[in-house]
Amino acid sequence: MDTLDQQLLALLRTDARASVATLAAKLKVSRGTVTNRIARLEDGGVITGYTVRLRPDAAPDQIRAWMSITVDGNRTREVVAMLLGEPGITGLFDTNGRWDLLAEISSSSLQELAEVLERVRLIKGIAGTETSIHLQSYKLA
């Protein structure tokens, strides 16, 4: 990836719906260059998809939580594979420090959250967890 690819990705992170013409004008390159670079970044797995970001208050009935996870020994890949199959987990992140993984959880009720937590805690290779429920956001990105 060169500087132009990085600039293109920065623009797409800000507005993934920007037209090729707009991106080309901002980068001062042709539309064909932008189209080819986006296709190459998608084909190479750098761009894996496009998404919509919602304000937390846009889905008020959703309960969001973060679960910090400690993994036994060298079982991280096995645990990650199991967590990726859990429908209540909306994001999974590798971390350093006290916890090995951080899972973002979304549920429609406290009962559903409890069920997700129970299923996760039963996964072989998980040594410990700590969960925090999202109460309020102070700054929106």
N, C-alpha and C positions, 0 to 999 in steps of 0.2 A: 504494500500500500504506500502510495506516495502522498505528497502534501495535498494534491487536488482531491484524491480519494478522501482524505481526512476532512477537508473543507466540505466536501459533498455530504459526508456522513453527519457533520455538525449541523448543516442546514436541514437535513432530513430529520434529525433528532428534534429540532425546533418545530418543524412542520412537515410531517411525512406526506401530507396531501399537496405540497407545493408542486406546481406544474413543471414539466421538464423545461419549458421556455423560461419560467421564473428562475429556476435553478441555474440554467445556462447563463442568463443575464447577470445574476449575482456572482457567478464564478468567472464570468468573461470568457466563456468557451462556447462551442456550438452545441445545439440541442443533440446532435448525433453523438458527441463526446459524452454528454451526460447520460444519454440512453445506454450507450455501450458500457460505461463505467457502472451504472446501476445493475445492468444485466450481469457483468462480471462479478460484482460484489455479491449478488444473489446466488449465482452459480457456484461461487467459491465458498458459500456458507457464511460470509461475513454478515450479510443482511439475511436474517432468517425469517423475517415477517414484519408486518406493520400492525399497529394496534391503536386503540383509542384510550386515552387517559381520562378518567372521570374524577371530578371533585369527590372527596369522601362523602359529602352530604348529598350527592346526587343519587346515592343508593342508601337511603337512611335505614332500611331494614336489614342491611348486611352488617354482621359482626365481623370485625377484622381483629386478628391476633397474630403475634409472632411467637414462634416456639424456637428456643435455643436448644440445640441437641448435641450431646456428647456421644461419640461412637466408640465402641469397644475395639481396641487394637487396630488391625488393618482391614476393617470391614466397611470402610467408607463407600466403596463402589457398590457393594451389596445393599447397603442401607439406602443410598441415593436411588438405586434402581427401584426399590420398594416404595420410597417416598414419591417418586415421579408417577407412580400408579395410583396414588391417593387423590381422589377427586376434590377433597377439601383443601388441598395445598395449591395455592395460586402462584407461588414463587418459592424457589429453593436456592440458597446461596451458600457457597463454601466460605468459611471465615477462618481467622486465626485467633489465638488467644484462648480463653477458657473454654469456649464452645467450638465444636467442629463444623456445625451447620446451622443455618438460620432458615426456618420455614415460615413463609407468610401463609396464613390460613384465612379463609373466608367462609362464613356460614350464615344461614338465615335465622338461626335461633341459638340460644345457649345450649339447648339439648343437642342440636346438631354439632355444635362446637365440642361438647363433651364427648360425643361419639367419635369425632375425628381424633381428638386427643387420645382417647382410649385405643383406637386402632393403631395410631402411630407408636404409642408406648409399648405395644405388643410386638413390634417389629424386632426380630432377632438382630442383635448387634448394636442396639441403642442402649447405652449405659445410663443415660439420664437426660431429663428435659426440664425446661423452665419456660412457662408461657406467660406472656403479657398481653392483655387485651387493649386494643386501640380505643382510647376514649375520645380524643379530640385532636384536631390538627391546628397548628398555629400558623404555618406557612405552607402555601401550596406552590408546587413547582410548575 
